[in-house]
Amino acid sequence: MIDEKLARLRTHRNNIDRYRRLLKTRLTELERQYIEARLSEEQSALEKLAASTFPLAFQAPRIQNSNTQPPISSAA
């Protein structure tokens, strides 16, 4: 089951890459709109599948110390 989902993720990623490459070429406005719509659909499908495949999302803890100063550069 996980292998099938990983293959689908890879397919979506490849399609997204292909659409992005196509958008860098000369296109008519109609072609551009079509490809942008397909790109958006692929990105949505990828995000949905990734969320269902890897349901846990980890975030790095944020430091909320307002007294933190940026490092002083010695190249002055």
C-alpha positions, 0 to 999 in steps of 0.5 A: 500500500505504501509503495503504491502511494509513493509511486503516485507521489512520484508521478504527481511530482514528475507531472508538476516538474513537467508543467513547470518546464512547459511554463518556461517555454513560449505558449499561447495564452490558452495553452498557458491557462490550461497548463497552469490549471493542470499544475494547480490540480497536480499540486493539490493532489500531491498535497492531499496524497502526502497528507494522507500518506504522512499524517504527522507533521512536525514543526520546529519549536519557535524561540520567542525570546525578545531579548535575542540579539543578532550576532555581531560581525567582526568584519567592520 
